[in-house]
């Protein structure tokens, strides 16, 4: 019985600091990593497992008004790493149904997104950047739309027009 009492004072100075360190480290990890929650800062991550939860830093997309059709031309996608650009229909001033998506590599790129259903003249649409979850297969449930630090979607709004260009020249795109 007496040896148990003598061991206890030695365990407290050893276990208490160790336990405090582990708990402190765990708390710091949760705070600074976002704890797996959706983080909307411009932090960048290179691991596939959390690519969907941490937005791409310094990413943007630019789309000009263009002719309605079966594809959308992306004038410029600036991405810190590969991501999806999805074309959304407009519903009450917000992105809604996705008509098509294309994977763009990191860097500055232009390209065409082929659509599953074509756009209609005189309507608004959005090109929205979606993070890739690492499998390079688009899934709107897992490849989340990215947000800037203020919670706004990283996107470009554009309108479509008919075969006749807005300036009457007949050229589009």
Phi, psi and omega per residue, in radians:
X1 nan -0.736 -3.109
X2 -1.144 -0.582 3.135
X3 -1.221 -0.540 3.084
X4 -1.136 -0.709 3.136
X5 -1.169 -0.666 3.140
X6 -1.217 -0.567 -3.139
X7 -1.291 -0.594 -3.080
X8 -1.025 -0.798 3.115
X9 -1.079 -0.501 3.111
X10 -1.331 -0.554 -3.117
X11 -1.267 -0.654 -3.103
X12 -1.084 -0.822 3.125
X13 -1.170 -0.351 3.140
X14 -1.607 -0.848 -3.052
X15 -1.285 -0.726 -3.104
X16 -1.035 -0.862 3.100
X17 -1.120 -0.656 3.129
X18 -1.132 -0.782 3.111
X19 -1.109 -0.727 3.104
X20 -1.079 -0.748 3.124
X21 -1.085 -0.824 -3.120
X22 -1.101 -0.796 3.122
X23 -1.126 -0.727 3.112
X24 -1.115 -0.758 3.115
X25 -1.105 -0.760 3.120
X26 -1.083 -0.756 3.113
X27 -1.103 -0.788 3.133
X28 -1.084 -0.701 3.122
X29 -1.087 -0.768 3.125
X30 -1.095 -0.745 -3.103
X31 -1.186 -0.849 -3.022
X32 -1.456 -0.375 3.106
X33 -1.656 -0.138 -3.112
X34 1.486 -0.037 3.093
X35 1.038 0.491 -3.139
X36 1.457 -0.045 3.132
X37 -1.401 2.922 3.123
X38 -1.216 2.041 -3.116
X39 -1.793 2.205 -3.065
X40 -1.878 0.441 3.063
X41 -1.539 3.092 3.120
X42 -1.541 0.428 3.077
X43 -1.173 2.737 -3.124
X44 -2.204 2.464 3.133
X45 -2.246 2.496 -3.130
X46 -1.821 0.079 -3.129
X47 -1.715 2.487 -3.100
X48 -1.164 -0.570 -3.032
X49 -1.167 -0.502 3.138
X50 -2.035 0.296 3.133
X51 -1.085 -0.514 -3.113
X52 -1.398 -0.351 -3.049
X53 -1.709 -0.274 3.135
X54 -2.066 1.989 -3.085
X55 -1.061 2.751 3.088
X56 -1.282 2.257 3.127
X57 -1.280 2.468 3.042
X58 0.994 0.741 3.119
X59 -1.768 2.564 3.087
X60 -2.718 2.845 3.083
X61 -2.452 2.499 -3.121
X62 -2.314 2.215 3.127
X63 -2.338 2.305 3.094
X64 -1.565 2.742 2.986
X65 -0.985 2.495 -3.051
X66 -2.692 2.947 3.121
X67 -1.092 2.483 3.043
X68 -1.129 2.581 3.140
X69 3.035 -2.816 -3.058
X70 -1.627 0.062 3.115
X71 -2.613 2.835 3.108
X72 -2.249 2.270 3.114
X73 -1.547 2.161 3.080
X74 -1.609 1.963 -3.099
X75 -1.148 -0.703 3.131
X76 -2.790 2.188 2.985
X77 -2.027 2.044 3.111
X78 -1.883 1.947 -3.023
X79 -2.266 2.384 3.106
X80 -1.325 -0.334 2.977
X81 -2.735 2.940 -3.086
X82 -0.942 2.467 3.141
X83 -2.753 3.028 3.121
X84 -1.725 2.514 2.927
X85 -2.000 2.038 -3.115
X86 -1.915 2.454 3.108
X87 -1.697 2.104 -3.105
X88 -1.927 2.508 2.960
X89 -1.271 2.766 3.052
X90 -1.587 2.358 3.001
X91 -2.405 1.900 -3.137
X92 0.986 0.706 3.083
X93 1.403 0.190 -3.132
X94 -2.303 2.644 3.068
X95 -1.087 2.415 -3.128
X96 -2.260 -2.088 -3.071
X97 -0.999 2.494 3.113
X98 -1.636 2.217 -3.137
X99 -1.637 -0.402 -3.124
X100 3.112 2.837 3.142
X101 -2.611 2.673 3.083
X102 -2.461 2.487 3.072
X103 -1.440 2.281 3.067
X104 -2.047 2.381 3.112
X105 -1.259 2.897 3.083
X106 -1.085 2.687 -3.120
X107 1.890 -2.825 3.120
X108 -1.795 2.132 -3.048
X109 -2.479 2.607 2.962
X110 -2.107 2.755 3.125
X111 3.046 3.141 -3.075
X112 -1.966 2.361 3.045
X113 -1.772 2.034 3.073
X114 -1.359 2.409 -3.048
X115 -1.832 2.585 3.040
X116 -1.336 -0.494 3.085
X117 -2.447 2.286 -3.050
X118 -1.191 2.818 3.069
X119 -1.403 2.847 -3.095
X120 -2.020 2.457 3.132
X121 -1.033 2.608 3.058
X122 1.116 0.624 3.105
X123 -2.224 2.799 3.094
X124 -1.702 2.534 3.108
X125 -2.463 2.960 -3.136
X126 -2.367 2.389 2.944
X127 -1.750 2.020 -3.033
X128 -2.057 2.352 3.090
X129 -1.433 2.278 3.081
X130 -2.098 2.330 3.090
X131 -1.198 2.519 3.040
X132 -1.546 2.371 -3.127
X133 -1.443 0.103 3.062
X134 1.922 -0.202 -3.101
X135 -1.716 -0.101 -3.134
X136 0.981 0.525 3.003
X137 -2.168 2.189 -3.048
X138 -1.283 2.234 3.048
X139 -2.475 1.886 -3.041
X140 -1.051 -0.378 3.123
X141 -1.341 -0.529 -3.100
X142 -1.835 -0.583 -3.132
X143 -1.566 1.486 -2.980
X144 -1.231 2.546 3.047
X145 -1.134 2.384 -3.098
X146 -1.480 2.644 3.137
X147 -2.189 2.658 3.036
X148 -1.415 3.094 -3.116
X149 -1.048 -0.287 -3.127
X150 -1.693 0.072 3.114
X151 1.525 0.138 3.110
X152 -1.528 2.476 3.078
X153 -1.088 2.501 3.051
X154 -1.509 1.852 -2.998
X155 -2.735 2.997 3.044
X156 -2.336 2.178 3.089
X157 -1.514 2.530 3.071
X158 -2.624 2.858 3.117
X159 -2.090 2.729 3.079
X160 -1.890 2.733 3.077
X161 -2.358 2.971 -3.110
X162 -1.339 -3.034 -3.131
X163 -0.949 -0.606 3.111
X164 -1.378 2.115 -3.131
X165 -1.130 2.695 -3.134
X166 -0.965 -0.551 -3.110
X167 -1.574 0.049 3.095
X168 1.481 0.037 -3.087
X169 -1.412 -0.299 -3.139
X170 1.462 -0.002 3.108
X171 -1.779 2.520 3.119
X172 -2.250 3.097 3.126
X173 1.172 nan nan
